[in-house]
């Protein structure tokens, strides 16, 4: 009888050792792997931002506000914020305001430089610019718009490759990269195309 109980205990211990070794070999690694994937996902989510607003004044005294519905940054470039559905407002020294809207943007939190991309719209007084790329370089006091550029005001519609605007003087330069001239159409009296 004691021999029979001894064998049962020995078999039970052996079965437990087998189950433990199978668990250690196959299941524990999976759990550790799953945990690291969860931690990585949490890190990536911590890099995402919602309802972003940056409000600043540059050394010239211009006020710059940029907002976005969402965005993110990566650890390699923590000063660059990649934004979705961005809006910007630049209040110039004379009180006039430039409004910018785009699908995406890259904002540098150190120097305020911003690169707007996709469906970019700029409005300044009666001037409207539509393009795919618009960059603001505050240290150079420069705004440049390019790629599928259309400029409209009360009198004209202009198609060009690039426009540069000096943010201090408000002077602009218009470029076409090929040999053709900039295309300008006069708008009719109603302001319609």
N, C-alpha and C positions, 0 to 999 in steps of 0.2 A: 504494500500500500504506500509506504514512504517512497519507494522507487517511482511509483506512478505519479505522485505529487511532484517529486523532484523533476521528472521529465516534463511535466506540464509547465512548471515554473521556468525551466530551461527553454522550452519552446516559446513561451510567452515573451521572455527576455530577448530571444533570438528574433522573433517577429517585430518587437519594438525596435531593436537595433537596425533591422532591415528597413522598416518604415522611416526611422530617423535619418539613415544614410540616403535613402531615396529623396526625402524632403530636402536635406542639405544639398544634394547634388543637383536636383532639378528645380525645385520650387523656390528656394531661398534666393538664388541668383536672379530669377525672374522678378521677385519682389524688390530686390535692391535696384534692378534695372528700371522697374516701373517707378520707384521712388525718385531716382535721378531724373527721369523724364518729367515727373511732376514738378520737381524743383526747378528744372530748366524752363518749363512752361510758366511757372510763377515768376521767374526772373524776367522772361520776355514780357509778361503782362505788366510787371513793375516798370518797364521801359515805355509803356504806352501811356498816353495822356488824353484826357477828355476836356473839352471846353477850355482851350488854351487862350491866354491873353498875355501879351508882352507889351508893356507901356514904358517908353523911354524918351529921353530928351538928349539929342546929340550935342556935341561941343559948339555947334553953330546956334543952337537954341531951337531947332525944329523938333516938334513933338511927333513921335512915331508910335502908332498903336497897331499891332497885328494880332488877329484872333483866328482861331481855327476850331472846327468841330472836334477834331481828333488829331493825334499825331504820335510820333515815337522818336526815340533817339537810340543810338547804339553805343556800346561802351567804348568803342575805338574812337568815336568822334562825339563826346558828350556835349560839346558846345553847339552842335548842329541838330536842330529839331526838324524832322520831316513832318509836314502838316498836310491835312486833307481839308478841303473846302475852306480856304484861307481868305480873309478879308484884311485889308490894311487901310490905314488913314494916316496921311502925312500932313501935318499942319505947318505950313511954311512961315517964314519970319513975318511976312506981310499979312498973315491971317488966312490966306487962301488955302484950300484943302484939296489934296489929291486922294481919290478913292481908288483902290485896286481890289479886284476879286479874281480868284483862280481856283481851279480844281485841286492843285497841289502846290506846295511851296517848301523851300528849304530856308530856315531862319538861323542865322549865326548869332547866338546870344552874347558873344563878346564884342562884335563890332556892328551889330544890327543889320549887316548886309543880308539881303533876301533875294532868293531866286524863285520867281513865280512861274509855274508851268501849267499847260493845258487850259484852254478856254479862258485866257487872261483878258480882263476888261479893265481899262483905266479910264477914269472920268476926272477931268480937271476943268472947271468952269464950263464953257461950251465945247470943250475938246474931248473927244472920245477915241481911244485906241483899243483895237482888238488884235490879239496876236496869240501865239503859242508860248512865247518866252518873254519874260520881263525881269530884268535884274536891277536892283538898287544897290549902289555902292556909296555908302555915306562918307567914307574917308575921301573919295574922289569927287563927291557931290554930283554923282552921275546916275541917271536913270536911262537904261537902254532897253528897247523893245525890238523883237525880231521874230522871224519865222511866221509866215502867213499874216503879215502886218497890214492892217487897214486903219486909216485915220479918217475921222469924220468930225466936221464942225458944222456950223450953220450954213456955210457957203459951199463947201467942197467935200468930196470923197477922194482920198488918196491911197494908192496901193504902192508899197515900197518894200524893200528887204529889211531895212533897219532904220530906227530913229534913236538919236541920243539927245537927252535933255539935261542941261546943266541945272541942278537944283537951286543954285544961288542966283544965277542971272536969268533963268528960264529960257535961255537961248537953246535952239534945237538944230540938229544936223540930220539930214535925211539922206539915206544911201540906197542905191541899187547896185548889187554886186556884179551884174553883167553889164554889157555896154548899153542896154536900153535905158531910156530916161524914166524917171519916176512918173507913174500914171496918175493924172489928176482929172476928176470929172466935176463939173460945176453942178451943184444941186439946184433943183427948181425952187421957186419962191416959197412953196409950202414947207420946205425943209425935208421933203421926201426924196427918195432916190430917183 
